[in-house]
Amino acid sequence: MSRTHSYTTTLNWTGNQGKGTVNYKSYERSYNISIPGKPDISGSADPAFRGDPGKHNPEEMLVASLSSCHMLWYLHLCSTAGIVVTSYQDNAEGTMEELKNGSGKFTEVTLKPIVTISKAEQIEKAKEIHAEANKMCFIANSCNFPVRHEAEIKLS
């Protein structure tokens, strides 16, 4: 039996400098994302597209979404397999290709988790669980590009 979950966000463009979009350079690409009961996220376009480098951009948030979804599944699967994870850090990277018409698409994301576990005899199983976590990740299952893993397992 499948269940449906709904998510609601509100996006407000904050980049009108008084003239609206009268031309390409007349407006900022800034916006706020609001989710009830949570802090707002200030966003902008990537600096390559006239965005504010001090704000989150959609491309970074996509990579972060993949990274965090994978981590949450990985931690769950390790806990049910009896693997004690004591530290997890991911230095994820995404590659986007800009097309001639100005559009673009992600061609891949590589997650690079550094995971610390407590037992040496579980290192191989801890590595294997990354493939299972990828299969379970809601965000990765929604992408039309590969999500790769270059995991490192350490001992605490």
DSSP file (Angstrom, degrees, kcal/mol; ACC not computed):
  #  RESIDUE AA STRUCTURE BP1 BP2  ACC     N-H-->O    O-->H-N    N-H-->O    O-->H-N    TCO  KAPPA ALPHA  PHI   PSI    X-CA   Y-CA   Z-CA
    1    1 A M              0   0    0      0, 0.0     2,-0.3     0, 0.0     0, 0.0   0.000 360.0 360.0 360.0 126.0    0.0    0.0    0.0
    2    2 A S        -     0   0    0      2,-0.0     2,-0.3     0, 0.0     0, 0.0  -0.667 360.0-152.8 -95.0 152.2    1.5    3.3   -1.0
    3    3 A R        -     0   0    0     -2,-0.3     2,-0.4     2,-0.0     0, 0.0  -0.897   9.2-135.8-119.4 151.9    1.0    6.6    0.9
    4    4 A T        -     0   0    0     -2,-0.3     2,-0.4     2,-0.0    -2,-0.0  -0.902  15.3-166.6-109.4 136.1    1.1   10.1   -0.5
    5    5 A H        -     0   0    0     -2,-0.4     2,-0.4     2,-0.0    -2,-0.0  -0.960   6.7-153.8-120.5 140.2    2.9   12.9    1.3
    6    6 A S        -     0   0    0     -2,-0.4     2,-0.4     2,-0.0    -2,-0.0  -0.891   4.5-163.5-116.2 145.9    2.4   16.6    0.4
    7    7 A Y        -     0   0    0     -2,-0.4     2,-0.5     2,-0.0    -2,-0.0  -0.994   3.8-163.1-130.5 134.4    4.9   19.4    0.9
    8    8 A T        +     0   0    0     -2,-0.4     2,-0.3    28,-0.1    -2,-0.0  -0.966  13.3 167.0-122.8 130.3    4.0   23.1    0.8
    9    9 A T        -     0   0    0     -2,-0.5     2,-0.5    26,-0.1    26,-0.2  -0.943  23.6-142.2-132.8 158.4    6.5   26.0    0.4
   10   10 A T  E     -A   34   0A   0     24,-2.6    24,-3.3    -2,-0.3     2,-0.5  -0.991  13.0-164.7-122.5 128.3    6.0   29.7   -0.3
   11   11 A L  E     -A   33   0A   0     -2,-0.5     2,-0.5    22,-0.2    22,-0.2  -0.951   4.2-172.6-113.3 128.6    8.4   31.5   -2.6
   12   12 A N  E     -A   32   0A   0     20,-2.5    20,-2.3    -2,-0.5     2,-0.3  -0.979  20.8-135.3-122.9 120.6    8.5   35.3   -2.7
   13   13 A W  E     +A   31   0A   0     -2,-0.5    18,-0.3    18,-0.2     3,-0.1  -0.583  24.2 176.7 -70.2 128.7   10.6   37.2   -5.2
   14   14 A T        +     0   0    0     16,-2.2    17,-0.2    -2,-0.3    -1,-0.1   0.196  53.6  93.5-117.4  12.6   12.4   40.0   -3.3
   15   15 A G        +     0   0    0     15,-0.8    13,-2.7    13,-0.2     2,-0.6   0.296  42.2 123.7 -97.6  10.4   14.5   41.4   -6.2
   16   16 A N  B     -D   27   0B   0     11,-0.2    11,-0.1    -3,-0.1     5,-0.1  -0.611  37.9-171.5 -72.6 118.1   12.3   44.1   -7.6
   17   17 A Q        -     0   0    0     -2,-0.6    -1,-0.1     9,-0.6    10,-0.1   0.088  63.9 -77.4 -97.6  22.0   14.4   47.2   -7.6
   18   18 A G  S    S+     0   0    0      0, 0.0    -2,-0.1     0, 0.0     9,-0.1   0.154 127.7  63.3 108.1 -18.1   11.5   49.5   -8.5
   19   19 A K  S >  S-     0   0    0      7,-0.4     3,-0.7     1,-0.3     8,-0.1   0.374  85.2-148.1-116.8   1.1   11.3   48.8  -12.2
   20   20 A G  T 3   -     0   0    0      1,-0.2     3,-0.3     6,-0.2    -1,-0.3  -0.374  64.4 -26.4  64.4-144.1   10.4   45.1  -12.2
   21   21 A T  T 3  S+     0   0    0      1,-0.2    -1,-0.2    -5,-0.1     6,-0.1  -0.244  82.6 140.8 -99.9  44.5   11.8   43.1  -15.1
   22   22 A V  S <  S-     0   0    0     -3,-0.7     2,-0.3    -2,-0.3    -1,-0.2   0.822  80.3  -6.8 -58.7 -31.3   11.9   46.0  -17.6
   23   23 A N  S >  S-     0   0    0     -3,-0.3     3,-1.5     1,-0.0     4,-0.3  -0.956  83.3 -90.7-154.5 174.7   15.2   44.5  -18.8
   24   24 A Y  T 3  S+     0   0    0     -2,-0.3     3,-0.4     1,-0.3    -2,-0.0   0.781 123.7  40.6 -60.9 -31.0   17.6   41.7  -17.9
   25   25 A K  T 3  S+     0   0    0      1,-0.2    -1,-0.3    -4,-0.0    -4,-0.0   0.405  94.2  84.2 -98.1   1.7   19.8   43.9  -15.6
   26   26 A S  S <  S+     0   0    0     -3,-1.5    -9,-0.6    -7,-0.1    -7,-0.4   0.503  88.1  49.1 -86.3  -3.1   17.0   45.8  -13.9
   27   27 A Y  B    S-D   16   0B   0     -3,-0.4     2,-0.2    -4,-0.3   -11,-0.2  -0.955  73.3-123.2-138.8 153.7   16.2   43.2  -11.2
   28   28 A E        -     0   0    0    -13,-2.7   -13,-0.2    -2,-0.3    23,-0.1  -0.612  18.8-134.2 -88.6 155.4   17.8   41.1   -8.6
   29   29 A R        +     0   0    0     21,-0.5     2,-0.1    -2,-0.2    -1,-0.1   0.134  61.6 132.1 -93.4  19.0   17.4   37.3   -8.6
   30   30 A S        +     0   0    0     14,-0.2   -16,-2.2   -17,-0.1   -15,-0.8  -0.409  24.4 158.6 -79.7 148.1   16.7   37.2   -4.9
   31   31 A Y  E     -AB  13  43A   0     12,-2.4    12,-3.1   -18,-0.3     2,-0.4  -0.973  31.3-129.3-156.4 164.2   13.9   35.4   -3.2
   32   32 A N  E     -AB  12  42A   0    -20,-2.3   -20,-2.5    -2,-0.3     2,-0.5  -0.973  12.2-151.4-119.8 138.9   12.8   33.9    0.1
   33   33 A I  E     -AB  11  41A   0      8,-2.6     8,-2.1    -2,-0.4     2,-0.4  -0.950  17.0-167.1-107.1 125.2   11.5   30.4    0.7
   34   34 A S  E     +A   10   0A   0    -24,-3.3   -24,-2.6    -2,-0.5     6,-0.1  -0.937  12.4 180.0-117.0 136.5    9.1   30.1    3.6
   35   35 A I    >   -     0   0    0     -2,-0.4     3,-2.2     3,-0.4   -26,-0.1  -0.996  43.7 -98.1-131.4 125.3    7.9   26.9    5.2
   36   36 A P  T 3  S+     0   0    0      0, 0.0   -28,-0.1     0, 0.0    -2,-0.0  -0.121 105.8   8.2 -49.4 129.4    5.5   27.2    8.1
   37   37 A G  T 3  S+     0   0    0      1,-0.2    -3,-0.0     0, 0.0     0, 0.0   0.518 113.1  92.8  81.3   6.6    7.2   26.9   11.4
   38   38 A K  S <  S-     0   0    0     -3,-2.2    -3,-0.4     1,-0.0    -1,-0.2  -0.901  83.3 -90.6-130.3 157.7   10.7   27.0   10.0
   39   39 A P        -     0   0    0      0, 0.0    -4,-0.1     0, 0.0     2,-0.0  -0.352  49.6-105.9 -63.7 146.5   13.3   29.7    9.3
   40   40 A D        -     0   0    0     -6,-0.1     2,-0.5     1,-0.0    -6,-0.2  -0.327  25.3-135.4 -67.3 155.2   13.2   31.3    5.9
   41   41 A I  E     -B   33   0A   0     -8,-2.1    -8,-2.6    -2,-0.0     2,-0.6  -0.974  11.3-144.6-113.0 124.0   15.8   30.5    3.3
   42   42 A S  E     +B   32   0A   0     -2,-0.5    14,-1.6   -10,-0.2     2,-0.3  -0.797  29.6 177.7 -89.4 124.1   17.3   33.4    1.4
   43   43 A G  E     +Bc  31  56A   0    -12,-3.1   -12,-2.4    -2,-0.6     2,-0.3  -0.785  16.2 166.1-126.0 167.7   18.0   32.4   -2.2
   44   44 A S        -     0   0    0     12,-2.2   -14,-0.2    -2,-0.3     7,-0.1  -0.924  43.6 -75.7-159.7 178.0   19.2   33.8   -5.4
   45   45 A A        -     0   0    0     -2,-0.3    10,-0.2    12,-0.2     7,-0.1  -0.380  62.6 -82.4 -75.3 163.9   20.5   32.6   -8.8
   46   46 A D    > > -     0   0    0      1,-0.1     3,-2.7     5,-0.1     5,-1.4  -0.413  44.5-113.2 -58.7 143.9   24.0   31.2   -9.1
   47   47 A P  G > 5S+     0   0    0      0, 0.0     3,-1.4     0, 0.0    -1,-0.1   0.790 117.1  67.5 -54.9 -26.9   26.5   34.1   -9.5
   48   48 A A  G 3 5S+     0   0    0      1,-0.3    -2,-0.0     2,-0.1    -3,-0.0   0.705 103.5  46.1 -64.0 -17.8   27.1   32.9  -13.1
   49   49 A F  G < 5S-     0   0    0     -3,-2.7    -1,-0.3   -20,-0.0    -4,-0.1  -0.162 134.5 -84.5-119.2  37.4   23.5   34.0  -13.8
   50   50 A R  T < 5S+     0   0    0     -3,-1.4   -21,-0.5     1,-0.2    -5,-0.1   0.733  84.3 146.1  70.4  27.3   23.6   37.4  -12.0
   51   51 A G      < -     0   0    0     -5,-1.4    -1,-0.2    -7,-0.1    -5,-0.1  -0.442  58.1 -97.1 -92.7 167.8   22.8   35.9   -8.6
   52   52 A D    >   -     0   0    0      1,-0.1     3,-1.8    -2,-0.1    -1,-0.1  -0.734  25.1-151.9 -83.2 116.6   24.0   36.9   -5.1
   53   53 A P  T 3  S+     0   0    0      0, 0.0    -1,-0.1     0, 0.0     4,-0.1   0.661  92.0  64.2 -66.7 -13.5   26.9   34.8   -4.1
   54   54 A G  T 3  S+     0   0    0      2,-0.1     2,-0.3   -11,-0.0    -2,-0.0   0.415  96.2  69.1 -88.3   1.4   26.0   35.2   -0.4
   55   55 A K  S <  S-     0   0    0     -3,-1.8   -12,-0.2   -10,-0.2     2,-0.1  -0.847  90.9 -97.8-120.4 157.0   22.6   33.4   -0.8
   56   56 A H  B     -c   43   0A   0    -14,-1.6   -12,-2.2    -2,-0.3    -4,-0.1  -0.428  37.3-151.7 -68.3 141.6   21.7   29.8   -1.5
   57   57 A N     >  -     0   0    0    -14,-0.2     4,-2.2    -2,-0.1     3,-0.3  -0.818  25.9-110.2-114.4 161.3   21.0   28.9   -5.2
   58   58 A P  H  > S+     0   0    0      0, 0.0     4,-1.9     0, 0.0     5,-0.1   0.832 116.2  55.6 -58.0 -34.5   18.6   26.2   -6.5
   59   59 A E  H  > S+     0   0    0      2,-0.2     4,-1.9     1,-0.2     5,-0.2   0.924 109.3  45.9 -66.3 -43.5   21.5   24.1   -7.8
   60   60 A E  H  > S+     0   0    0     -3,-0.3     4,-2.7     1,-0.2    -1,-0.2   0.899 111.5  52.8 -63.1 -40.4   23.2   24.0   -4.4
   61   61 A M  H  X S+     0   0    0     -4,-2.2     4,-2.2     2,-0.2    -1,-0.2   0.840 106.3  53.2 -67.8 -31.7   20.0   23.1   -2.7
   62   62 A L  H  X S+     0   0    0     -4,-1.9     4,-2.1    -5,-0.2    -1,-0.2   0.943 111.6  45.2 -65.5 -46.7   19.4   20.2   -5.1
   63   63 A V  H  X S+     0   0    0     -4,-1.9     4,-2.4     1,-0.2    -2,-0.2   0.917 114.0  49.7 -62.3 -42.9   22.8   18.8   -4.3
   64   64 A A  H  X S+     0   0    0     -4,-2.7     4,-2.8     1,-0.2     5,-0.2   0.870 108.3  53.9 -64.2 -36.8   22.2   19.4   -0.6
   65   65 A S  H  X S+     0   0    0     -4,-2.2     4,-2.3     2,-0.2     5,-0.2   0.920 110.4  46.0 -63.6 -43.6   18.8   17.7   -0.8
   66   66 A L  H  X S+     0   0    0     -4,-2.1     4,-2.3     2,-0.2    -2,-0.2   0.922 114.1  49.1 -63.3 -43.8   20.4   14.6   -2.4
   67   67 A S  H  X S+     0   0    0     -4,-2.4     4,-2.3     1,-0.2    -2,-0.2   0.927 114.4  43.4 -62.7 -47.0   23.1   14.5    0.2
   68   68 A S  H  X S+     0   0    0     -4,-2.8     4,-2.4     2,-0.2    -1,-0.2   0.884 113.1  51.0 -71.4 -37.6   20.8   14.9    3.2
   69   69 A C  H  X S+     0   0    0     -4,-2.3     4,-2.1    -5,-0.2     5,-0.2   0.929 112.0  48.1 -63.5 -44.1   18.2   12.4    1.9
   70   70 A H  H  X S+     0   0    0     -4,-2.3     4,-3.0    -5,-0.2    -2,-0.2   0.932 111.2  50.7 -60.8 -45.9   21.0    9.8    1.3
   71   71 A M  H  X S+     0   0    0     -4,-2.3     4,-2.9     1,-0.2     5,-0.2   0.917 108.7  51.1 -59.6 -44.5   22.5   10.4    4.8
   72   72 A L  H  X S+     0   0    0     -4,-2.4     4,-1.8     1,-0.2    -1,-0.2   0.911 114.2  43.5 -62.7 -42.0   19.1   10.0    6.5
   73   73 A W  H  X S+     0   0    0     -4,-2.1     4,-2.9     2,-0.2     5,-0.2   0.914 113.2  52.7 -67.0 -41.9   18.5    6.7    4.8
   74   74 A Y  H  X S+     0   0    0     -4,-3.0     4,-2.6     1,-0.2     5,-0.2   0.936 109.6  47.6 -60.1 -47.7   22.1    5.6    5.4
   75   75 A L  H  X S+     0   0    0     -4,-2.9     4,-2.4     1,-0.2    -1,-0.2   0.908 113.2  49.3 -60.6 -42.1   21.9    6.2    9.1
   76   76 A H  H  X S+     0   0    0     -4,-1.8     4,-2.1    -5,-0.2    -2,-0.2   0.948 112.5  46.5 -61.2 -49.0   18.5    4.4    9.3
   77   77 A L  H  X S+     0   0    0     -4,-2.9     4,-1.3     1,-0.2    -2,-0.2   0.870 112.4  50.4 -65.9 -36.4   19.9    1.4    7.4
   78   78 A C  H  X>S+     0   0    0     -4,-2.6     5,-2.8    -5,-0.2     4,-0.5   0.921 108.8  52.0 -64.9 -42.9   23.0    1.3    9.5
   79   79 A S  H ><5S+     0   0    0     -4,-2.4     3,-0.8     1,-0.2    -2,-0.2   0.900 111.2  46.4 -63.0 -39.2   21.0    1.4   12.7
   80   80 A T  H 3<5S+     0   0    0     -4,-2.1    -1,-0.2     1,-0.2    -2,-0.2   0.744 111.8  52.4 -74.5 -21.4   18.8   -1.5   11.6
   81   81 A A  H 3<5S-     0   0    0     -4,-1.3    -1,-0.2    -3,-0.2    -2,-0.2   0.432 118.3-111.3 -90.4  -0.3   22.0   -3.5   10.6
   82   82 A G  T <<5S+     0   0    0     -3,-0.8     2,-0.6    -4,-0.5    -3,-0.2   0.694  70.9 140.9  79.8  18.7   23.6   -3.0   14.0
   83   83 A I      < -     0   0    0     -5,-2.8     2,-0.8    -6,-0.2    -1,-0.3  -0.857  44.9-144.1 -97.1 122.5   26.3   -0.6   12.6
   84   84 A V        -     0   0    0     -2,-0.6    34,-1.2    -3,-0.1     2,-0.5  -0.774  12.6-163.1 -90.8 112.3   27.0    2.3   15.0
   85   85 A V  E     +E  117   0C   0     -2,-0.8    32,-0.3    32,-0.2     3,-0.1  -0.833  13.7 175.8 -93.6 127.7   27.8    5.4   13.1
   86   86 A T  E     +     0   0C   0     30,-3.1     2,-0.3    -2,-0.5    31,-0.2   0.571  67.2  16.4-108.0 -13.5   29.5    8.0   15.2
   87   87 A S  E     -E  116   0C   0     29,-1.2    29,-2.7     2,-0.0     2,-0.3  -0.974  56.8-177.6-159.0 145.0   30.2   10.7   12.5
   88   88 A Y  E     +E  115   0C   0     -2,-0.3     2,-0.4    27,-0.2    27,-0.2  -0.953   8.4 165.6-148.4 124.3   29.0   11.5    9.0
   89   89 A Q  E     -E  114   0C   0     25,-1.7    25,-3.7    -2,-0.3     2,-0.5  -0.997  14.5-162.2-137.8 137.8   30.1   14.3    6.7
   90   90 A D  E     -E  113   0C   0     -2,-0.4     2,-0.7    23,-0.3   -23,-0.0  -0.983  12.2-168.3-125.5 126.7   29.4   14.5    3.0
   91   91 A N        -     0   0    0     21,-1.1    19,-0.0    -2,-0.5    -2,-0.0  -0.638  29.7-173.9-106.4  69.9   31.3   16.7    0.5
   92   92 A A        -     0   0    0     -2,-0.7     2,-0.4    19,-0.1    19,-0.2  -0.282  10.3-163.9 -72.6 149.5   28.9   16.3   -2.3
   93   93 A E  E     -G  110   0D   0     17,-2.5    17,-3.4   -30,-0.1     2,-0.4  -0.998   2.0-164.8-135.1 137.4   29.5   17.7   -5.8
   94   94 A G  E     -G  109   0D   0     -2,-0.4     2,-0.5    15,-0.2    15,-0.2  -0.933   8.3-149.5-121.2 147.1   27.0   18.2   -8.6
   95   95 A T  E     -G  108   0D   0     13,-3.0    12,-3.0    -2,-0.4    13,-1.2  -0.969  13.5-173.8-117.8 124.2   27.7   18.9  -12.3
   96   96 A M  E     -G  106   0D   0     -2,-0.5     2,-0.6    10,-0.3    10,-0.3  -0.950  13.4-147.0-116.8 136.6   25.3   20.9  -14.4
   97   97 A E  E     -G  105   0D   0      8,-3.3     8,-1.9    -2,-0.4     2,-0.5  -0.901   9.2-146.1-104.1 123.7   25.7   21.4  -18.1
   98   98 A E  E     -G  104   0D   0     -2,-0.6     6,-0.3     6,-0.2     2,-0.1  -0.778  20.2-142.8 -88.2 129.3   24.5   24.7  -19.5
   99   99 A L    >   -     0   0    0      4,-3.0     3,-2.2    -2,-0.5    -1,-0.0  -0.460  23.5-104.3 -93.1 164.6   23.0   24.3  -23.0
  100  100 A K  T 3  S+     0   0    0      1,-0.3    -1,-0.1    -2,-0.1     4,-0.0   0.799 118.9  57.0 -57.9 -32.0   23.3   26.6  -26.0
  101  101 A N  T 3  S-     0   0    0      1,-0.1    -1,-0.3     2,-0.0     3,-0.1   0.423 122.5-102.8 -82.6   3.5   19.8   27.9  -25.6
  102  102 A G  S <  S+     0   0    0     -3,-2.2    -2,-0.1     1,-0.3    -1,-0.1   0.226  89.7 109.8  95.9 -14.3   20.6   29.0  -22.0
  103  103 A S        -     0   0    0     -5,-0.1    -4,-3.0     1,-0.0    -1,-0.3  -0.155  47.4-171.3 -78.9-175.0   18.8   26.2  -20.3
  104  104 A G  E     -G   98   0D   0     -6,-0.3     2,-0.3    -3,-0.1    -6,-0.2  -0.980  14.6-154.6-165.6 174.4   20.7   23.5  -18.4
  105  105 A K  E     -G   97   0D   0     -8,-1.9    -8,-3.3    -2,-0.3     2,-0.3  -0.983  29.3-105.4-158.0 149.8   20.5   20.2  -16.7
  106  106 A F  E     -G   96   0D   0     -2,-0.3   -10,-0.3   -10,-0.3     3,-0.1  -0.593  24.8-172.4 -74.1 138.6   22.4   18.2  -14.1
  107  107 A T  E     -     0   0D   0    -12,-3.0     2,-0.3     1,-0.4   -11,-0.2   0.645  65.1 -20.1-104.6 -22.3   24.5   15.4  -15.6
  108  108 A E  E     -G   95   0D   0    -13,-1.2   -13,-3.0    37,-0.2    -1,-0.4  -0.943  46.9-146.7-173.8 159.3   25.5   13.8  -12.3
  109  109 A V  E     -Gh  94 147D   0     37,-1.9    39,-3.0    -2,-0.3     2,-0.5  -0.997  14.5-158.5-131.7 135.7   25.9   14.3   -8.6
  110  110 A T  E     -Gh  93 148D   0    -17,-3.4   -17,-2.5    -2,-0.4     2,-0.4  -0.964   5.1-154.4-117.5 119.5   28.6   12.5   -6.6
  111  111 A L  E     - h   0 149D   0     37,-2.9    39,-2.7    -2,-0.5   -19,-0.1  -0.746   6.7-169.8 -88.6 137.5   28.2   12.1   -2.9
  112  112 A K        -     0   0    0     -2,-0.4   -21,-1.1    37,-0.2    39,-0.1  -0.510  13.2-179.1-127.8  63.3   31.4   11.8   -1.0
  113  113 A P  E     -E   90   0C   0      0, 0.0    39,-2.6     0, 0.0     2,-0.6  -0.392  18.5-156.9 -70.7 139.6   30.5   10.7    2.5
  114  114 A I  E     -Ef  89 152C   0    -25,-3.7   -25,-1.7    37,-0.2     2,-0.4  -0.965  22.0-173.2-111.8 110.3   33.1   10.2    5.2
  115  115 A V  E     -Ef  88 153C   0     37,-3.1    39,-3.4    -2,-0.6     2,-0.5  -0.885  14.5-156.3-113.5 132.9   31.5    7.9    7.7
  116  116 A T  E     +Ef  87 154C   0    -29,-2.7   -30,-3.1    -2,-0.4   -29,-1.2  -0.939  17.3 178.1-109.9 127.5   33.0    6.9   11.1
  117  117 A I  E     -Ef  85 155C   0     37,-3.0    39,-2.5    -2,-0.5   -32,-0.2  -0.742  31.4-127.9-121.6 171.7   31.9    3.6   12.6
  118  118 A S  S    S+     0   0    0    -34,-1.2     2,-0.5    -2,-0.2   -33,-0.1   0.636  84.1  58.3 -98.7 -15.2   32.8    1.8   15.8
  119  119 A K    >   -     0   0    0    -35,-0.2     3,-1.6     1,-0.1    -1,-0.1  -0.965  59.6-153.5-127.6 125.2   33.7   -1.7   14.6
  120  120 A A  G >  S+     0   0    0     -2,-0.5     3,-1.7     1,-0.3     4,-0.3   0.839  95.0  63.3 -59.9 -36.8   36.4   -2.7   12.1
  121  121 A E  G 3  S+     0   0    0      1,-0.3    -1,-0.3     2,-0.1     4,-0.2   0.572  99.4  56.3 -69.2  -6.3   34.6   -5.9   11.1
  122  122 A Q  G <> S+     0   0    0     -3,-1.6     4,-2.6     1,-0.1    -1,-0.3   0.343  74.6 100.9-104.5   5.3   31.7   -3.9    9.8
  123  123 A I  H <> S+     0   0    0     -3,-1.7     4,-1.9     1,-0.2     5,-0.2   0.926  83.2  46.4 -58.7 -48.1   33.6   -1.7    7.3
  124  124 A E  H  > S+     0   0    0     -4,-0.3     4,-2.3     1,-0.2    -1,-0.2   0.919 114.0  47.6 -63.7 -43.4   32.6   -3.7    4.2
  125  125 A K  H  > S+     0   0    0     -4,-0.2     4,-1.9     1,-0.2    -1,-0.2   0.898 109.3  54.8 -63.1 -39.9   28.9   -3.8    5.2
  126  126 A A  H  < S+     0   0    0     -4,-2.6     4,-0.4     1,-0.2    -1,-0.2   0.872 109.5  47.6 -62.2 -36.6   29.0   -0.1    6.0
  127  127 A K  H >< S+     0   0    0     -4,-1.9     3,-1.3    -5,-0.2     4,-0.5   0.924 109.9  52.7 -67.1 -44.7   30.3    0.5    2.4
  128  128 A E  H >X S+     0   0    0     -4,-2.3     3,-1.1     1,-0.3     4,-1.0   0.820  96.2  67.8 -61.7 -33.0   27.6   -1.8    0.9
  129  129 A I  H 3X S+     0   0    0     -4,-1.9     4,-2.8     1,-0.3    -1,-0.3   0.737  85.1  71.4 -64.8 -21.9   24.8    0.1    2.7
  130  130 A H  H <> S+     0   0    0     -3,-1.3     4,-2.1    -4,-0.4    -1,-0.3   0.899  96.8  50.4 -61.0 -39.2   25.4    3.2    0.5
  131  131 A A  H <> S+     0   0    0     -3,-1.1     4,-1.6    -4,-0.5    -1,-0.2   0.907 112.0  47.4 -64.5 -41.3   24.0    1.4   -2.5
  132  132 A E  H  X S+     0   0    0     -4,-1.0     4,-1.4     2,-0.2    -2,-0.2   0.907 110.0  52.4 -66.2 -41.6   20.9    0.4   -0.6
  133  133 A A  H  X S+     0   0    0     -4,-2.8     4,-1.7     1,-0.2     3,-0.2   0.889 107.0  53.7 -61.4 -38.9   20.5    4.0    0.8
  134  134 A N  H  < S+     0   0    0     -4,-2.1    -1,-0.2     1,-0.2    -2,-0.2   0.895 107.0  51.1 -62.8 -39.4   20.7    5.3   -2.8
  135  135 A K  H  < S+     0   0    0     -4,-1.6    -1,-0.2     1,-0.2    -2,-0.2   0.790 114.9  43.5 -66.9 -27.5   17.9    2.9   -3.8
  136  136 A M  H  < S+     0   0    0     -4,-1.4    -1,-0.2    -3,-0.2    -2,-0.2   0.694  84.3 112.7 -91.0 -21.0   15.7    4.1   -0.9
  137  137 A C     X  -     0   0    0     -4,-1.7     4,-2.2     1,-0.2     5,-0.1  -0.341  55.8-152.8 -63.9 121.8   16.4    7.9   -1.3
  138  138 A F  T  4 S+     0   0    0      1,-0.2     4,-0.4     2,-0.2    -1,-0.2   0.881  95.1  46.8 -60.3 -40.7   13.2    9.8   -2.3
  139  139 A I  T >4 S+     0   0    0      2,-0.2     3,-1.4     1,-0.2     4,-0.3   0.937 111.6  48.8 -72.0 -46.9   15.2   12.6   -4.0
  140  140 A A  G >4 S+     0   0    0      1,-0.3     3,-1.4     2,-0.2    -1,-0.2   0.879 107.7  56.7 -60.2 -37.6   17.6   10.3   -5.9
  141  141 A N  G 3< S+     0   0    0     -4,-2.2    -1,-0.3     1,-0.2    -2,-0.2   0.654 105.1  53.5 -67.4 -13.9   14.6    8.2   -7.1
  142  142 A S  G <  S+     0   0    0     -3,-1.4    -1,-0.2    -4,-0.4     2,-0.2   0.435  91.5  95.4 -98.8  -1.7   13.2   11.5   -8.6
  143  143 A C    <   -     0   0    0     -3,-1.4     4,-0.1    -4,-0.3    -3,-0.0  -0.615  60.5-152.3 -95.8 150.5   16.3   12.4  -10.6
  144  144 A N  S    S+     0   0    0     -2,-0.2    -1,-0.1     2,-0.1    -3,-0.1   0.008  78.9  66.7-106.1  26.9   17.0   11.7  -14.3
  145  145 A F  S    S-     0   0    0     -5,-0.2   -37,-0.2   -36,-0.0    -2,-0.1  -0.945  94.5 -86.2-139.1 158.9   20.8   11.7  -13.8
  146  146 A P        -     0   0    0      0, 0.0   -37,-1.9     0, 0.0     2,-0.6  -0.401  26.9-154.7 -71.7 143.1   23.1    9.4  -11.9
  147  147 A V  E     -h  109   0D   0    -39,-0.2   -37,-0.2    -2,-0.1     2,-0.2  -0.963  22.5-168.3-114.2 110.1   23.8    9.9   -8.2
  148  148 A R  E     -h  110   0D   0    -39,-3.0   -37,-2.9    -2,-0.6     2,-0.4  -0.507   9.9-143.6 -99.3 165.9   27.2    8.3   -7.5
  149  149 A H  E     +h  111   0D   0    -39,-0.2     2,-0.3    -2,-0.2   -37,-0.2  -0.996  19.5 177.0-134.9 130.9   28.9    7.5   -4.2
  150  150 A E        -     0   0    0    -39,-2.7     2,-0.2    -2,-0.4    -2,-0.0  -0.711  29.0-177.7-126.2  78.0   32.6    7.7   -3.2
  151  151 A A        -     0   0    0     -2,-0.3     2,-0.4   -39,-0.1   -37,-0.2  -0.498  18.0-160.7 -86.3 146.5   32.3    6.7    0.4
  152  152 A E  E     -f  114   0C   0    -39,-2.6   -37,-3.1    -2,-0.2     2,-0.5  -0.995   7.9-157.8-121.9 129.9   35.1    6.6    2.9
  153  153 A I  E     +f  115   0C   0     -2,-0.4     2,-0.3   -39,-0.2   -37,-0.2  -0.935  14.1 179.7-112.0 128.8   34.6    4.5    6.1
  154  154 A K  E     -f  116   0C   0    -39,-3.4   -37,-3.0    -2,-0.5     2,-0.4  -0.788  24.8-118.4-121.0 165.1   36.8    5.3    9.2
  155  155 A L  E      f  117   0C   0     -2,-0.3   -37,-0.2   -39,-0.2   -39,-0.0  -0.846 360.0 360.0-104.5 142.4   37.0    3.8   12.6
  156  156 A S              0   0    0    -39,-2.5   -38,-0.1    -2,-0.4    -1,-0.1   0.454 360.0 360.0 -87.1 360.0   36.3    5.8   15.8
